[in-house]
Amino acid sequence: MRKVITYGTFDLIHHGHINILRRAKDLGDHLTVAISSDEFNAIKGKKAYHSYETRKLILEAIKYVDEVIPETDWEQKVTDVKAHNIDVFVMGDDWTGKFDFLTDYCEVVYLPRTEGISTTQIKKELQGLKNG
C-alpha cells in the first residue's frame, strides 16, 4: 500500500482544498491529512474560523481522506512520515523547496494550487461584505 500525507489548516473548505486532496490521494492508496491544531495556528499567528474538531469532522467526511491527525508543531513531519510509513509527502507549490529535507524519508511532491481561490481570499471577501 502506497501512503500519502499532506498538511494544512483546511479552514473554510473550498474547491481548491478538494482539488489538492483528490490529487494527493491519486498518488497513493491511503491519504493522511495532518491539520493544524488551534494551538499551533495561534503560534503561527493564524486564526481558523472553525475549531480543530470541526475541521477534523469535515475532512473525515471527504471521500479522498482516510485518516486525520493533528499538526502541533513544525518539527513533527519527520516523525509523522516514519510513524505512519509514508511514501509520499504532498504540499501546494507555494511551499516548493521548503520540505525537500524529507526526501531522506519519502518522495516529496509539490502540487500546483488551484487558481483563483484561497481561504485568505474568501475571508477578505467576506470581510468586505460585512463592512460594505
N, CA, C and O atoms as a MOPAC input file, in Angstrom:
PM7 MOZYME 1SCF
protein

 N      0.83700 1    -1.18100 1     0.00000 1
 C      0.00000 1     0.00000 1     0.00000 1
 C      0.88800 1     1.25300 1     0.00000 1
 O      1.82600 1     1.37000 1     0.78900 1
 N      0.57100 1     2.16700 1    -0.89200 1
 C      1.31400 1     3.42900 1    -1.01100 1
 C      0.58500 1     4.49600 1    -0.18600 1
 O     -0.58300 1     4.79600 1    -0.43500 1
 N      1.29900 1     5.06900 1     0.80900 1
 C      0.68700 1     6.01000 1     1.73900 1
 C      1.17700 1     7.43100 1     1.47500 1
 O      2.36300 1     7.66900 1     1.24600 1
 N      0.23500 1     8.35900 1     1.51200 1
 C      0.47700 1     9.77400 1     1.21200 1
 C      0.06800 1    10.60400 1     2.41900 1
 O     -0.87700 1    10.26200 1     3.13000 1
 N      0.79600 1    11.71200 1     2.64500 1
 C      0.42300 1    12.64200 1     3.71200 1
 C      0.48600 1    14.07100 1     3.18600 1
 O      1.32800 1    14.40100 1     2.35100 1
 N     -0.40600 1    14.90100 1     3.67900 1
 C     -0.36300 1    16.33500 1     3.41000 1
 C     -0.72100 1    17.08000 1     4.68500 1
 O     -1.27900 1    16.50400 1     5.61800 1
 N     -0.39600 1    18.35800 1     4.71500 1
 C     -0.58300 1    19.19400 1     5.90600 1
 C     -1.30200 1    20.48000 1     5.53300 1
 O     -1.19100 1    20.96500 1     4.40700 1
 N     -2.03700 1    21.02700 1     6.49100 1
 C     -2.66500 1    22.32500 1     6.28600 1
 C     -3.64300 1    22.64400 1     7.39500 1
 O     -3.87300 1    21.83900 1     8.29800 1
 N     -4.21500 1    23.83400 1     7.31000 1
 C     -5.23000 1    24.25100 1     8.27100 1
 C     -6.60200 1    23.75000 1     7.82700 1
 O     -7.41600 1    23.34600 1     8.65700 1
 N     -6.85700 1    23.77400 1     6.52800 1
 C     -8.11600 1    23.29000 1     5.94600 1
 C     -9.32900 1    23.92600 1     6.62400 1
 O    -10.24300 1    23.23900 1     7.08100 1
 N     -9.31000 1    25.25800 1     6.67400 1
 C    -10.43300 1    26.02700 1     7.19900 1
 C    -11.27100 1    26.50600 1     6.02400 1
 O    -10.73100 1    26.73500 1     4.94200 1
 N    -12.55000 1    26.66000 1     6.20400 1
 C    -13.45200 1    27.12400 1     5.14400 1
 C    -13.22100 1    26.33200 1     3.86200 1
 O    -12.81900 1    26.89000 1     2.84100 1
 N    -13.47400 1    25.04300 1     3.92500 1
 C    -13.21400 1    24.11000 1     2.81800 1
 C    -13.81500 1    24.64800 1     1.50800 1
 O    -14.97900 1    25.04400 1     1.45800 1
 N    -12.99400 1    24.65100 1     0.46200 1
 C    -13.40800 1    25.12100 1    -0.86000 1
 C    -12.84800 1    24.19000 1    -1.93100 1
 O    -12.13900 1    23.23500 1    -1.61300 1
 N    -13.16100 1    24.46000 1    -3.19400 1
 C    -12.76700 1    23.54700 1    -4.26600 1
 C    -11.25100 1    23.41900 1    -4.42200 1
 O    -10.78200 1    22.40600 1    -4.94100 1
 N    -10.48600 1    24.39500 1    -3.99600 1
 C     -9.02600 1    24.26600 1    -4.01200 1
 C     -8.55600 1    23.18500 1    -3.05000 1
 O     -7.65600 1    22.40700 1    -3.36700 1
 N     -9.16900 1    23.14300 1    -1.87700 1
 C     -8.85000 1    22.07500 1    -0.91500 1
 C     -9.21300 1    20.71200 1    -1.49500 1
 O     -8.42300 1    19.77100 1    -1.42200 1
 N    -10.40500 1    20.60900 1    -2.06900 1
 C    -10.84100 1    19.33100 1    -2.63400 1
 C     -9.88100 1    18.89500 1    -3.74300 1
 O     -9.52900 1    17.71900 1    -3.83400 1
 N     -9.46300 1    19.83600 1    -4.58100 1
 C     -8.52800 1    19.50100 1    -5.65800 1
 C     -7.21500 1    18.94400 1    -5.12900 1
 O     -6.72600 1    17.93800 1    -5.64300 1
 N     -6.63400 1    19.57500 1    -4.11300 1
 C     -5.34300 1    19.07500 1    -3.61100 1
 C     -5.52700 1    17.73300 1    -2.91300 1
 O     -4.65800 1    16.86600 1    -3.00800 1
 N     -6.64500 1    17.54700 1    -2.21200 1
 C     -6.89400 1    16.25300 1    -1.56500 1
 C     -7.08300 1    15.15100 1    -2.60400 1
 O     -6.57100 1    14.04400 1    -2.43700 1
 N     -7.81000 1    15.44900 1    -3.66800 1
 C     -8.03100 1    14.45800 1    -4.73500 1
 C     -6.70600 1    14.10600 1    -5.41200 1
 O     -6.40200 1    12.93100 1    -5.62100 1
 N     -5.92500 1    15.12700 1    -5.75100 1
 C     -4.64700 1    14.87900 1    -6.43100 1
 C     -3.65300 1    14.17700 1    -5.52200 1
 O     -2.86500 1    13.35400 1    -5.98900 1
 N     -3.67500 1    14.48700 1    -4.22800 1
 C     -2.80700 1    13.78700 1    -3.27600 1
 C     -3.20500 1    12.32200 1    -3.18600 1
 O     -2.34700 1    11.44100 1    -3.20900 1
 N     -4.49700 1    12.06000 1    -3.08300 1
 C     -4.98500 1    10.67600 1    -2.99500 1
 C     -4.63600 1     9.89800 1    -4.26600 1
 O     -4.35900 1     8.70100 1    -4.20200 1
 N     -4.64700 1    10.57100 1    -5.41900 1
 C     -4.29300 1     9.91300 1    -6.68000 1
 C     -2.85700 1     9.40100 1    -6.69100 1
 O     -2.50700 1     8.56100 1    -7.52000 1
 N     -2.02300 1     9.89900 1    -5.77800 1
 C     -0.61500 1     9.48000 1    -5.71500 1
 C     -0.41200 1     8.21200 1    -4.88500 1
 O      0.70400 1     7.69900 1    -4.80200 1
 N     -1.47900 1     7.70800 1    -4.27300 1
 C     -1.34000 1     6.51000 1    -3.44300 1
 C     -2.67200 1     5.85700 1    -3.15100 1
 O     -3.68900 1     6.13700 1    -3.78500 1
 N     -2.62800 1     4.97400 1    -2.16800 1
 C     -3.81000 1     4.20500 1    -1.77600 1
 C     -4.45200 1     4.72600 1    -0.49400 1
 O     -5.62900 1     4.47100 1    -0.23900 1
 N     -3.69000 1     5.44900 1     0.30600 1
 C     -4.15100 1     5.90700 1     1.62500 1
 C     -3.66700 1     7.33300 1     1.82600 1
 O     -2.47800 1     7.61500 1     1.67700 1
 N     -4.59200 1     8.24400 1     2.16800 1
 C     -4.22600 1     9.64200 1     2.39700 1
 C     -4.45000 1    10.01500 1     3.85200 1
 O     -5.56000 1     9.92800 1     4.37700 1
 N     -3.36200 1    10.43400 1     4.48800 1
 C     -3.40800 1    11.00100 1     5.83200 1
 C     -3.32000 1    12.51600 1     5.69300 1
 O     -2.47100 1    13.03100 1     4.96400 1
 N     -4.19400 1    13.22400 1     6.39100 1
 C     -4.16200 1    14.68100 1     6.39300 1
 C     -3.86400 1    15.14200 1     7.81200 1
 O     -4.59700 1    14.82600 1     8.74800 1
 N     -2.77500 1    15.89600 1     7.95900 1
 C     -2.42600 1    16.48400 1     9.25000 1
 C     -2.92900 1    17.91800 1     9.24700 1
 O     -2.48400 1    18.74000 1     8.44700 1
 N     -3.86500 1    18.21300 1    10.15100 1
 C     -4.40400 1    19.56900 1    10.19600 1
 C     -3.88700 1    20.30200 1    11.43800 1
 O     -3.77500 1    19.73800 1    12.52600 1
 N     -3.58200 1    21.56900 1    11.22600 1
 C     -3.03400 1    22.39100 1    12.29600 1
 C     -4.00900 1    22.49400 1    13.45700 1
 O     -5.17900 1    22.83100 1    13.27600 1
 N     -3.51400 1    22.20200 1    14.64400 1
 C     -4.33700 1    22.36700 1    15.84200 1
 C     -4.58500 1    23.85300 1    16.06700 1
 O     -3.87400 1    24.69700 1    15.52200 1
 N     -5.58800 1    24.16700 1    16.86700 1
 C     -5.87600 1    25.56700 1    17.18500 1
 C     -4.67100 1    26.21300 1    17.87000 1
 O     -4.35200 1    27.37400 1    17.61300 1
 N     -4.01100 1    25.45900 1    18.73500 1
 C     -2.84100 1    25.97800 1    19.45200 1
 C     -1.68400 1    26.25000 1    18.49100 1
 O     -0.99500 1    27.26300 1    18.61900 1
 N     -1.46800 1    25.34800 1    17.52600 1
 C     -0.39600 1    25.55300 1    16.55300 1
 C     -0.71500 1    26.74200 1    15.65500 1
 O      0.17900 1    27.52200 1    15.32600 1
 N     -1.98100 1    26.89200 1    15.25300 1
 C     -2.36300 1    28.06600 1    14.46700 1
 C     -2.05100 1    29.35000 1    15.22900 1
 O     -1.57400 1    30.31600 1    14.63300 1
 N     -2.30900 1    29.37800 1    16.52300 1
 C     -2.01800 1    30.56200 1    17.33400 1
 C     -0.52500 1    30.87800 1    17.31000 1
 O     -0.13400 1    32.04100 1    17.21100 1
 N      0.30500 1    29.84200 1    17.40100 1
 C      1.76700 1    30.02800 1    17.33600 1
 C      2.16400 1    30.63000 1    15.98800 1
 O      3.05900 1    31.47100 1    15.91100 1
 N      1.48000 1    30.18200 1    14.91900 1
 C      1.76100 1    30.68300 1    13.56200 1
 C      1.13300 1    32.05200 1    13.30400 1
 O      1.35800 1    32.64700 1    12.25000 1
 N      0.34800 1    32.55300 1    14.25900 1
 C     -0.32200 1    33.83600 1    14.07000 1
 C     -1.55800 1    33.73700 1    13.18600 1
 O     -1.99300 1    34.73200 1    12.60700 1
 N     -2.12300 1    32.53300 1    13.08300 1
 C     -3.32200 1    32.30100 1    12.27300 1
 C     -4.50600 1    32.02100 1    13.18300 1
 O     -4.34600 1    31.49800 1    14.28600 1
 N     -5.68500 1    32.37100 1    12.71300 1
 C     -6.91100 1    32.05700 1    13.44100 1
 C     -7.88000 1    31.42700 1    12.45900 1
 O     -8.34200 1    32.08100 1    11.52400 1
 N     -8.18400 1    30.16600 1    12.66800 1
 C     -9.15100 1    29.47500 1    11.82700 1
 C    -10.55600 1    29.85600 1    12.27700 1
 O    -10.79600 1    30.10300 1    13.45900 1
 N    -11.47500 1    29.90200 1    11.32900 1
 C    -12.87200 1    30.15800 1    11.65800 1
 C    -13.44200 1    28.97000 1    12.42700 1
 O    -14.10200 1    29.13900 1    13.45200 1
 N    -13.17700 1    27.75800 1    11.91700 1
 C    -13.66800 1    26.53900 1    12.55100 1
 C    -12.62000 1    25.99000 1    13.51600 1
 O    -11.41800 1    26.12500 1    13.28600 1
 N    -13.08300 1    25.37800 1    14.58400 1
 C    -12.17600 1    24.75000 1    15.54500 1
 C    -11.51100 1    23.52600 1    14.90200 1
 O    -11.94600 1    23.03500 1    13.86000 1
 N    -10.46000 1    23.05800 1    15.54600 1
 C     -9.78100 1    21.84600 1    15.08700 1
 C    -10.77500 1    20.69200 1    14.95600 1
 O    -10.79600 1    20.00600 1    13.93400 1
 N    -11.59000 1    20.47800 1    15.97100 1
 C    -12.52400 1    19.34600 1    15.96000 1
 C    -13.51300 1    19.44400 1    14.79500 1
 O    -13.83800 1    18.43100 1    14.17600 1
 N    -13.98900 1    20.64400 1    14.49500 1
 C    -14.91400 1    20.82400 1    13.37600 1
 C    -14.20200 1    20.58900 1    12.05000 1
 O    -14.74900 1    19.93100 1    11.16500 1
 N    -12.98800 1    21.11800 1    11.89900 1
 C    -12.22900 1    20.90600 1    10.66000 1
 C    -11.92400 1    19.42500 1    10.47200 1
 O    -11.96900 1    18.91700 1     9.35100 1
 N    -11.61500 1    18.73200 1    11.56100 1
 C    -11.34200 1    17.28400 1    11.50600 1
 C    -12.59800 1    16.53800 1    11.05000 1
 O    -12.52200 1    15.66500 1    10.18500 1
 N    -13.73900 1    16.87500 1    11.62100 1
 C    -15.01100 1    16.24700 1    11.25700 1
 C    -15.31400 1    16.43000 1     9.76800 1
 O    -15.72900 1    15.48600 1     9.09600 1
 N    -15.10800 1    17.63800 1     9.25800 1
 C    -15.35700 1    17.93100 1     7.84100 1
 C    -14.41200 1    17.11700 1     6.96000 1
 O    -14.84600 1    16.50000 1     5.98700 1
 N    -13.12500 1    17.11400 1     7.29700 1
 C    -12.15200 1    16.37100 1     6.48500 1
 C    -12.43000 1    14.87200 1     6.48700 1
 O    -12.28000 1    14.21000 1     5.45900 1
 N    -12.83200 1    14.33800 1     7.62700 1
 C    -13.12600 1    12.90600 1     7.70900 1
 C    -14.31000 1    12.51400 1     6.82600 1
 O    -14.45600 1    11.34500 1     6.46900 1
 N    -15.15100 1    13.47700 1     6.47400 1
 C    -16.31300 1    13.20400 1     5.61800 1
 C    -15.97100 1    13.26500 1     4.13100 1
 O    -16.80100 1    12.90700 1     3.29600 1
 N    -14.76800 1    13.71100 1     3.79000 1
 C    -14.35900 1    13.82200 1     2.39000 1
 C    -13.82100 1    12.47300 1     1.92500 1
 O    -12.96000 1    11.88300 1     2.57800 1
 N    -14.32700 1    11.99400 1     0.80500 1
 C    -14.02900 1    10.62700 1     0.36300 1
 C    -12.55100 1    10.36200 1     0.07000 1
 O    -12.13000 1     9.20600 1     0.09600 1
 N    -11.76100 1    11.38100 1    -0.20200 1
 C    -10.34000 1    11.17500 1    -0.50500 1
 C     -9.50200 1    10.96700 1     0.75200 1
 O     -8.38100 1    10.46300 1     0.66900 1
 N    -10.02700 1    11.34600 1     1.90900 1
 C     -9.27300 1    11.34800 1     3.15800 1
 C     -9.52300 1    10.04700 1     3.92300 1
 O    -10.66500 1     9.67400 1     4.19000 1
 N     -8.42000 1     9.36300 1     4.27200 1
 C     -8.52300 1     8.10900 1     5.02100 1
 C     -8.27200 1     8.29000 1     6.51300 1
 O     -8.79400 1     7.53300 1     7.33100 1
 N     -7.47000 1     9.29600 1     6.86400 1
 C     -7.10600 1     9.49500 1     8.27300 1
 C     -6.77100 1    10.96300 1     8.48100 1
 O     -6.16700 1    11.59800 1     7.61700 1
 N     -7.16300 1    11.49800 1     9.62900 1
 C     -6.84600 1    12.87500 1    10.00300 1
 C     -6.08900 1    12.84400 1    11.32300 1
 O     -6.51600 1    12.20200 1    12.28300 1
 N     -4.95600 1    13.54900 1    11.35700 1
 C     -4.15000 1    13.63700 1    12.57600 1
 C     -3.86400 1    15.11000 1    12.86100 1
 O     -3.93200 1    15.93800 1    11.95200 1
 N     -3.54600 1    15.44700 1    14.11600 1
 C     -3.23500 1    16.83900 1    14.42800 1
 C     -1.79700 1    17.20500 1    14.07100 1
 O     -0.87800 1    16.39700 1    14.21200 1
 N     -1.62700 1    18.43000 1    13.60900 1
 C     -0.28700 1    19.01400 1    13.45000 1
 C     -0.12100 1    19.99200 1    14.60100 1
 O     -0.87500 1    20.95800 1    14.72000 1
 N      0.86600 1    19.73900 1    15.44500 1
 C      1.04500 1    20.56200 1    16.64000 1
 C      2.32500 1    21.39300 1    16.63600 1
 O      2.47500 1    22.30200 1    17.45300 1
 N      3.25500 1    21.08600 1    15.71500 1
 C      4.48300 1    21.88400 1    15.61400 1
 C      5.14700 1    21.64300 1    14.26300 1
 O      4.84100 1    20.67000 1    13.57300 1
 N      6.06100 1    22.54200 1    13.89300 1
 C      6.73700 1    22.45500 1    12.59300 1
 C      7.60300 1    21.20200 1    12.48400 1
 O      7.75700 1    20.65200 1    11.39400 1
 N      8.16200 1    20.75200 1    13.58800 1
 C      9.16900 1    19.68100 1    13.56500 1
 C      8.59700 1    18.27300 1    13.47000 1
 O      9.37600 1    17.33000 1    13.33200 1
 N      7.31000 1    18.07900 1    13.53600 1
 C      6.75900 1    16.72700 1    13.62500 1
 C      6.73400 1    15.96600 1    12.30300 1
 O      6.44200 1    14.77000 1    12.30100 1
 N      7.02600 1    16.60700 1    11.19500 1
 C      6.85200 1    15.96600 1     9.88400 1
 C      7.69500 1    14.69700 1     9.72800 1
 O      7.18900 1    13.68700 1     9.23900 1
 N      8.94600 1    14.72700 1    10.12500 1
 C      9.78700 1    13.53200 1    10.01900 1
 C      9.20500 1    12.40600 1    10.87900 1
 O      9.12200 1    11.26000 1    10.43600 1
 N      8.81000 1    12.73000 1    12.08500 1
 C      8.21200 1    11.73600 1    12.98400 1
 C      6.94400 1    11.14600 1    12.36800 1
 O      6.73600 1     9.93400 1    12.41000 1
 N      6.09000 1    12.01200 1    11.79300 1
 C      4.84900 1    11.53600 1    11.17300 1
 C      5.13700 1    10.60800 1     9.99700 1
 O      4.50900 1     9.55800 1     9.85700 1
 N      6.08500 1    11.00100 1     9.15700 1
 C      6.43200 1    10.18600 1     7.98600 1
 C      6.89100 1     8.80000 1     8.42800 1
 O      6.48500 1     7.79100 1     7.85200 1
 N      7.72600 1     8.75800 1     9.44000 1
 C      8.21400 1     7.46800 1     9.94300 1
 C      7.09600 1     6.67000 1    10.62600 1
 O      6.91700 1     5.48500 1    10.34300 1
 N      6.35500 1     7.31200 1    11.51400 1
 C      5.33900 1     6.61300 1    12.30800 1
 C      4.18700 1     6.08600 1    11.45800 1
 O      3.58500 1     5.06900 1    11.80100 1
 N      3.87500 1     6.76000 1    10.36100 1
 C      2.74300 1     6.36300 1     9.51600 1
 C      3.18900 1     5.65100 1     8.23300 1
 O      2.38200 1     5.40400 1     7.33700 1
 N      4.49600 1     5.32300 1     8.15800 1
 C      5.04600 1     4.62100 1     6.99100 1
 C      4.66000 1     5.31000 1     5.67600 1
 O      4.14500 1     4.67800 1     4.75400 1
 N      4.91900 1     6.60700 1     5.61600 1
 C      4.53100 1     7.43600 1     4.47600 1
 C      5.50700 1     7.24500 1     3.31600 1
 O      6.72300 1     7.21200 1     3.50100 1
 N      4.94200 1     7.12100 1     2.12400 1
 C      5.73200 1     7.00500 1     0.89400 1
 C      5.84600 1     8.33000 1     0.15300 1
 O      6.85100 1     8.58900 1    -0.51000 1
 N      4.80100 1     9.18200 1     0.26300 1
 C      4.76000 1    10.43900 1    -0.48700 1
 C      4.26200 1    11.56500 1     0.42100 1
 O      3.20900 1    11.45500 1     1.04900 1
 N      5.03500 1    12.63800 1     0.47600 1
 C      4.66300 1    13.85600 1     1.20200 1
 C      4.22400 1    14.87600 1     0.16800 1
 O      4.95500 1    15.14400 1    -0.78600 1
 N      3.02600 1    15.45400 1     0.34500 1
 C      2.45800 1    16.38000 1    -0.64200 1
 C      2.15900 1    17.72400 1     0.00200 1
 O      1.60900 1    17.80100 1     1.10000 1
 N      2.54000 1    18.79300 1    -0.71600 1
 C      2.16700 1    20.15300 1    -0.31100 1
 C      1.88600 1    20.95500 1    -1.56800 1
 O      2.26600 1    20.56000 1    -2.67000 1
 N      1.21100 1    22.09400 1    -1.39100 1
 C      0.98900 1    23.00200 1    -2.50300 1
 C      2.30000 1    23.60600 1    -2.97500 1
 O      3.26100 1    23.70200 1    -2.21100 1
 N      2.33600 1    24.01200 1    -4.23900 1
 C      3.60400 1    24.50100 1    -4.80600 1
 C      4.04300 1    25.85400 1    -4.26400 1
 O      5.13800 1    26.31400 1    -4.58800 1
 N      3.21700 1    26.50100 1    -3.44600 1
 C      3.67600 1    27.71100 1    -2.76600 1
 C      4.71700 1    27.37100 1    -1.69100 1
 O      5.37200 1    28.26500 1    -1.15600 1
 N      4.86500 1    26.09600 1    -1.38200 1
 C      5.86100 1    25.62300 1    -0.42000 1
 C      7.07900 1    24.97600 1    -1.10300 1
 O      7.90600 1    24.36900 1    -0.42300 1
 N      7.20000 1    25.09300 1    -2.40800 1
 C      8.27400 1    24.41900 1    -3.14900 1
 C      9.63700 1    24.64500 1    -2.50200 1
 O     10.04400 1    25.77400 1    -2.23000 1
 N     10.32300 1    23.53600 1    -2.26800 1
 C     11.66900 1    23.56400 1    -1.70100 1
 C     11.71700 1    23.53500 1    -0.18800 1
 O     12.73700 1    23.14600 1     0.38100 1
 N     10.64900 1    23.93300 1     0.48000 1
 C     10.65100 1    24.05600 1     1.94800 1
 C     10.72600 1    22.70600 1     2.66800 1
 O     11.16500 1    22.63500 1     3.81600 1
 N     10.30100 1    21.64400 1     1.99600 1
 C     10.27000 1    20.34100 1     2.65800 1
 C     11.13900 1    19.30800 1     1.94100 1
 O     10.93600 1    18.10300 1     2.09600 1
 N     12.09200 1    19.77900 1     1.16700 1
 C     12.98000 1    18.86800 1     0.44100 1
 C     13.80000 1    17.98200 1     1.37700 1
 O     14.25100 1    16.91000 1     0.97400 1
 N     13.99700 1    18.42100 1     2.62800 1
 C     14.73700 1    17.59700 1     3.59600 1
 C     14.04900 1    16.25200 1     3.84100 1
 O     14.67900 1    15.30300 1     4.30700 1
 N     12.75700 1    16.17700 1     3.52500 1
 C     12.02300 1    14.92700 1     3.72600 1
 C     12.34700 1    13.86900 1     2.67300 1
 O     11.93900 1    12.71600 1     2.81100 1
 N     13.07800 1    14.25200 1     1.62000 1
 C     13.43500 1    13.27100 1     0.59300 1
 C     14.34600 1    12.17700 1     1.15300 1
 O     14.53600 1    11.14300 1     0.51300 1
 N     14.90600 1    12.39700 1     2.33300 1
 C     15.67800 1    11.34800 1     3.01100 1
 C     14.75600 1    10.22500 1     3.49800 1
 O     15.22400 1     9.12600 1     3.79600 1
 N     13.44900 1    10.49700 1     3.58000 1
 C     12.49900 1     9.55200 1     4.16400 1
 C     11.39800 1     9.10100 1     3.21200 1
 O     10.86200 1     8.00200 1     3.35600 1
 N     11.05400 1     9.95900 1     2.22400 1
 C      9.96100 1     9.64800 1     1.30900 1
 C     10.06300 1    10.55300 1     0.07800 1
 O     10.90700 1    11.44700 1     0.01600 1
 N      9.20400 1    10.30700 1    -0.87600 1
 C      9.10100 1    11.17400 1    -2.04900 1
 C      8.38800 1    12.46000 1    -1.62200 1
 O      7.45800 1    12.41900 1    -0.81600 1
 N      8.82800 1    13.60100 1    -2.16300 1
 C      8.20300 1    14.89200 1    -1.86300 1
 C      7.63800 1    15.45200 1    -3.16100 1
 O      8.35000 1    15.57200 1    -4.15900 1
 N      6.34900 1    15.79500 1    -3.13900 1
 C      5.66300 1    16.30900 1    -4.32600 1
 C      5.00700 1    17.63600 1    -3.97600 1
 O      4.30500 1    17.74500 1    -2.97100 1
 N      5.24000 1    18.64800 1    -4.81500 1
 C      4.58800 1    19.95000 1    -4.66300 1
 C      3.57000 1    20.08800 1    -5.79400 1
 O      3.93600 1    20.13700 1    -6.96900 1
 N      2.30300 1    20.15000 1    -5.43200 1
 C      1.23800 1    20.23000 1    -6.43600 1
 C      0.83600 1    21.68500 1    -6.67900 1
 O      0.79800 1    22.48600 1    -5.74500 1
 N      0.53500 1    22.02300 1    -7.93700 1
 C      0.07600 1    23.38800 1    -8.23100 1
 C     -1.21600 1    23.70200 1    -7.47700 1
 O     -2.10600 1    22.86000 1    -7.35500 1
 N     -1.29300 1    24.92300 1    -6.98300 1
 C     -2.50700 1    25.36100 1    -6.30200 1
 C     -3.59700 1    25.62900 1    -7.33600 1
 O     -3.30500 1    25.90700 1    -8.49900 1
 N     -4.84100 1    25.54400 1    -6.90600 1
 C     -5.96900 1    25.86500 1    -7.77100 1
 C     -6.02500 1    27.38200 1    -7.94600 1
 O     -6.07800 1    28.12800 1    -6.96800 1
 N     -6.01100 1    27.82300 1    -9.18500 1
 C     -6.02500 1    29.26900 1    -9.48300 1
 C     -7.33400 1    29.91200 1    -9.03100 1
 O     -8.40800 1    29.32400 1    -9.15900 1
 N     -7.22800 1    31.11600 1    -8.50400 1
 C     -8.40900 1    31.92800 1    -8.24800 1
 C     -9.14700 1    31.64800 1    -6.95800 1
 O    -10.23300 1    32.18800 1    -6.74900 1
 N     -8.58500 1    30.81100 1    -6.07500 1
 C     -9.27600 1    30.51600 1    -4.81800 1
 C     -8.26500 1    30.31400 1    -3.69300 1
 O     -7.23100 1    29.67100 1    -3.87500 1
 N     -8.58100 1    30.87300 1    -2.53800 1
 C     -7.80600 1    30.61400 1    -1.32400 1
 C     -8.67100 1    30.98600 1    -0.13300 1
 O     -9.60400 1    31.78100 1    -0.25200 1
 N     -8.35700 1    30.40800 1     1.00800 1
 C     -9.10000 1    30.73000 1     2.22400 1
 C     -8.90400 1    32.20000 1     2.57800 1
 O     -9.84400 1    32.86700 1     3.01000 1
 N     -7.68900 1    32.70400 1     2.39800 1
 C     -7.40200 1    34.12000 1     2.67200 1
 C     -8.28900 1    35.01300 1     1.81200 1
 O     -8.84700 1    35.99600 1     2.29900 1
 N     -8.41900 1    34.67000 1     0.53500 1
 C     -9.26600 1    35.43700 1    -0.37000 1
 C    -10.72400 1    35.40800 1     0.09900 1
 O    -11.39100 1    36.44300 1     0.11200 1
 N    -11.21200 1    34.24600 1     0.47900 1
 C    -12.59200 1    34.11900 1     0.95400 1
 C    -12.81100 1    34.99500 1     2.18800 1
 O    -13.81200 1    35.70400 1     2.27800 1
 N    -11.87900 1    34.94400 1     3.13100 1
 C    -12.00600 1    35.74600 1     4.35000 1
 C    -12.02000 1    37.23600 1     4.02400 1
 O    -12.80200 1    37.98500 1     4.61000 1
 N    -11.16400 1    37.68100 1     3.09200 1
 C    -11.14300 1    39.09500 1     2.69900 1
 C    -12.45900 1    39.50300 1     2.04800 1
 O    -12.99300 1    40.57400 1     2.33300 1
 N    -12.98000 1    38.64400 1     1.17200 1
 C    -14.24500 1    38.95400 1     0.50600 1
 C    -15.40100 1    38.99500 1     1.50000 1
 O    -16.27100 1    39.85900 1     1.39400 1
 N    -15.42500 1    38.08300 1     2.45700 1
 C    -16.46700 1    38.09500 1     3.47800 1
 C    -16.35500 1    39.34400 1     4.35500 1
 O    -17.36500 1    39.93700 1     4.73700 1
 N    -15.13000 1    39.73300 1     4.66400 1
 C    -14.92200 1    40.95000 1     5.47000 1
 C    -15.42500 1    42.17100 1     4.69600 1
 O    -16.02600 1    43.07100 1     5.28300 1
 N    -15.18500 1    42.20500 1     3.38800 1
 C    -15.66900 1    43.29800 1     2.55400 1
 C    -17.18800 1    43.36300 1     2.53200 1
 O    -17.76400 1    44.45000 1     2.56700 1
 N    -17.83800 1    42.20900 1     2.47400 1
 C    -19.29900 1    42.16600 1     2.51200 1
 C    -19.83000 1    42.69600 1     3.84800 1
 O    -20.83700 1    43.40100 1     3.90600 1
 N    -19.10800 1    42.32800 1     4.92600 1
 C    -19.51000 1    42.74700 1     6.27400 1
 C    -19.38300 1    44.27000 1     6.42600 1
 O    -20.23900 1    44.92300 1     7.02400 1
 N    -18.28400 1    44.82200 1     5.86300 1
 C    -18.01000 1    46.25400 1     6.00500 1
 C    -18.71400 1    47.09700 1     4.95300 1
 O    -18.84000 1    48.31300 1     5.10300 1
 N    -19.17400 1    46.44200 1     3.87900 1
 C    -19.74600 1    47.18300 1     2.74200 1
 C    -21.17000 1    47.34800 1     2.83900 1
 O    -21.78400 1    47.94900 1     1.95700 1

